[in-house]
Amino acid sequence: VQLVESGGGLVQPGGSLRLSCVVSGITFSRFAMRWYRQAPGKGREFVAGISTFGGSTSYTDSVKGRFTIFRDNAKNTAYLQMNTLKPDDTAVYYCNAWGQDDYWGQGTQVTVSS
């Protein structure tokens, strides 16, 4: 099983990034997908989640209205569109496939700084 995140980088405050998580080795449509993040010196924090076919989403309060999680089951890919980024969004972002088992990607760094 592999979860490969991409799309991170350095962006100025107010900017946007789109993270992708390509999944292989499992039946993607049977797994809910989640994004977590971990800032330096802090624990891993839930950011957003989406149900197996995208009918239900959830977000932590600090990203509501700025981030959007979505998925394309035909491409075995989950996404996190991040708009109006703030310095506090700086973290390593991880995707997670949650279902019968629990799988994690290696993370992608997002740095919001001027």
C-alpha positions as CSV (number, residue, x, y, z in Angstrom):
1,V,0.0,0.0,0.0
2,Q,1.3,3.4,-0.9
3,L,0.0,6.9,-0.3
4,V,2.1,9.6,-2.0
5,E,1.5,13.2,-1.2
6,S,2.6,16.1,-3.4
7,G,1.9,19.7,-3.9
8,G,3.5,21.2,-0.8
9,G,5.9,24.1,-0.9
10,L,6.6,27.7,0.1
11,V,3.8,30.2,-0.3
12,Q,3.2,33.7,0.8
13,P,0.4,34.5,3.3
14,G,-2.9,34.7,1.4
15,G,-1.7,32.3,-1.3
16,S,-3.0,28.9,-2.3
17,L,-1.8,25.4,-2.7
18,R,-3.4,22.1,-3.8
19,L,-2.2,18.9,-2.1
20,S,-2.7,15.6,-3.8
21,C,-2.5,12.1,-2.4
22,V,-2.3,9.3,-4.8
23,V,-3.2,5.9,-3.4
24,S,-2.2,2.4,-4.6
25,G,-2.5,-1.1,-3.3
26,I,-6.0,-0.8,-1.8
27,T,-9.5,-0.4,-3.2
28,F,-9.6,3.4,-2.9
29,S,-13.3,3.8,-2.9
30,R,-13.7,1.7,0.2
31,F,-11.7,4.1,2.3
32,A,-12.5,7.4,3.8
33,M,-9.7,9.9,3.3
34,R,-8.4,12.4,5.8
35,W,-5.7,15.0,5.9
36,Y,-3.7,15.7,9.0
37,R,-0.9,18.1,9.7
38,Q,1.9,18.4,12.2
39,A,3.6,21.7,13.0
40,P,7.0,21.9,14.6
41,G,6.8,21.0,18.3
42,K,3.1,20.1,18.1
43,G,1.1,16.9,17.8
44,R,-0.6,15.7,14.7
45,E,-3.9,17.5,14.1
46,F,-6.9,16.5,12.0
47,V,-7.5,18.9,9.2
48,A,-10.2,17.5,6.9
49,G,-12.0,14.3,6.0
50,I,-14.1,13.0,3.2
51,S,-16.3,9.9,3.0
52,T,-15.8,7.1,0.5
53,F,-17.8,8.6,-2.3
54,G,-17.4,12.2,-1.3
55,G,-20.9,12.8,0.1
56,S,-19.7,13.9,3.5
57,T,-16.9,16.2,4.5
58,S,-15.6,17.6,7.7
59,Y,-13.1,20.2,8.7
60,T,-11.3,21.5,11.8
61,D,-12.6,24.9,12.7
62,S,-9.4,26.8,11.8
63,V,-9.6,25.8,8.2
64,K,-13.4,26.0,7.5
65,G,-14.1,28.3,4.6
66,R,-10.5,28.2,3.4
67,F,-9.7,24.6,2.7
68,T,-11.7,22.1,0.6
69,I,-11.2,18.3,0.6
70,F,-12.3,16.3,-2.4
71,R,-11.5,13.1,-4.2
72,D,-11.5,11.4,-7.6
73,N,-12.1,7.7,-7.1
74,A,-11.3,7.1,-10.8
75,K,-7.8,8.4,-10.2
76,N,-7.4,7.0,-6.7
77,T,-6.5,10.4,-5.6
78,A,-7.6,12.7,-2.7
79,Y,-7.0,16.4,-2.7
80,L,-6.8,19.3,-0.3
81,Q,-7.3,22.7,-1.8
82,M,-5.9,25.3,0.5
83,N,-6.8,29.0,0.0
84,T,-6.0,32.1,2.0
85,L,-3.1,30.4,3.7
86,K,-1.8,31.7,7.0
87,P,1.5,31.3,8.7
88,D,-0.2,29.1,11.3
89,D,-0.9,26.6,8.4
90,T,2.8,25.8,8.2
91,A,3.2,22.1,8.9
92,V,3.9,18.8,7.4
93,Y,0.6,17.5,5.8
94,Y,-0.2,13.9,5.8
95,C,-2.9,12.0,4.0
96,N,-4.6,9.0,5.7
97,A,-6.8,6.3,4.3
98,W,-9.2,5.1,6.9
99,G,-11.3,2.0,6.6
100,Q,-10.8,-1.7,7.5
101,D,-7.2,-0.7,8.0
102,D,-5.3,2.6,8.5
103,Y,-2.7,3.8,6.1
104,W,-0.5,7.0,6.0
105,G,1.6,8.8,3.5
106,Q,5.0,10.2,4.1
107,G,3.9,13.8,4.3
108,T,4.5,17.0,2.3
109,Q,5.9,20.2,3.8
110,V,3.8,23.4,3.5
111,T,5.4,26.6,4.6
112,V,3.5,29.9,4.7
113,S,5.8,32.8,5.0
114,S,6.6,36.2,3.5
